[in-house]
Amino acid sequence: MPEGDTVFRAARLLERHLGGRVLTRTDFRVPQHATVDLAGATVSSSVSRGKHLLTRLDHPAQGDWTLHTHLKMEGAWRVLDHGRRWPRPAHQARVVLETEQAVAVGFSLGIVELVARSAEPDVVGHLGPDLLGPDWDEDEALRRLREEPDRTVHEALLDQTNLAGIGNMYDAELCFTSGLHPRTPVGEVRDLRRLVRRARQMLDLNKERAVQSTTGDLRERERMWVYRRDQAPCRRCRTPIAVDQLGPAGRERAIYWCPSCQPAPQV
């Protein structure tokens, strides 16, 4: 699933090409909005909220709406010149927004819904402080994380109601760079504030580039410390990276760690 910095870049892409412009055609290719036509609306802004995208549309006759989208696992937004061939099959398109200057296509979006502007809190109000947002509040994020001291750090970091923007990749990389086994209870993390600050630093550094890296090396296969490197040697100590599953039944996520650099917590 795309991380918060990926969604941040998607919002910035839409803002750059659609912001302040009038839509000449809209095509919502989902059943609940298939008949909606918002041509004539002005795109007032596109912003990210954690892993959610909010594109605000002001229509002179139909009122103010927000297009709420989520990339989920496979989604992506692309902005193309008119007449240019789409980079994905047309059947994957879920939203098409056209202006006189460009065509924005949302492919394989996991969520597509139009809500009244006043209803935005209904779709993103549950999220914790956004690591890349203007509402970022370190103390509030720490307060939420500490409410469940027995919860594993892996699950707590992925919980978007604690802090918004961390996905499985950053979760694994943060645990490694902090020397924490993913199963470590939050209450046993010695410096939780440092962990949260490192999370924000990682996303902030990567939001400016399409190629994500936590090692500082942008070469392929050298970008991550442990994520998706199971059985590969640890970059620090050469111990093979371990992989397992962790999480509630039916919603388990992969965890990656170095058994030497991230010793398992004592039971």
Helices and strands as residue ranges (DSSP letters): H 4-18, E 25-28, G 31-33, E 42-49, E 52-59, E 63-70, E 76-80, G 90-92, E 93-98, E 103-107, E 111-116, G 117-119, H 120-124, H 138-146, H 153-158, H 168-177, G 186-188, H 192-206, E 242-246, E 253-257
